[in-house]
Amino acid sequence: MNRRPTLLAALALTATAALTLSACGSDDDSSTKDSDKIAGADTGEGSASPSTAPSESGDRPKLELPEDLSYTFDWPKTGDKDKDAILADSQQAIQAVDLAIVNQDALDKAYLYYYEGEAAAGTQKFIQNYVDHKASITGAYRFYAPQVALGKDGSASFTYCEDQGKAYVKYLKTNKIKKTDVTAKSYVIYHTSLRKNDKGVWEIQKVVSESGSPKCQP
């Protein structure tokens, strides 16, 4: 599992860290490496996060993120109830992982509400790497070019892009921000597999990512 691979690479300060990174490194899917870009993959400032409501659930965790983190989700409603719920739950899942990094807790309950199985295990390792390096995140994140498909067996797949060009690692001991240049690898594509649980939440069961994907380039 690899969330935000470009940012994570900035933590590779020692040989031990490098080994950790390789264990949670990019799972490049060769089937995604075609030259066709996903519609909407541009560098323009997107609109604010849509008011899409997450799927119905009474005990959904509250996400309170610091002011130095901002998000733009350029994935408008589709008009399909299940697809819109997947978009909304995925938005919450992304921010829940960031909250765990901010909280320096690899077993934070908020992200575990949205991740299951293989995806949960990989995400735990990813967050733990930040905890081990006493590092957090700061900056602006943009997500765009969503593609949702519903399976006949009750499963779903969700592909989207992330622009990490204005997102950075922040070291907590020194409060130093590690800024990196914007390159092709600043644009990342994610492929997730989901299934609705008995609470009506679309849980992420698997995540595969590719940094520098041609589909997400501006």
Secondary structure, DSSP 8 states (H G I E B T S, - for coil): --SSHHHHHTT--SHHHHHHHHHT-----GGG--S---TT---S-----------S-TT-------TTEEEEEE----S-HHHHHHHHHHHHHHHHHHHHHHHT-TT-HHHHTTB-HHHHHHHHHHHHHHHHTTEEEEEEEEEEEEEEEE-TTSEEEEEEEEEEEEEEEEETTTTEEE-----GGGEEEEEEEEEE-TTS-EEEEEEEEEET-GGG--
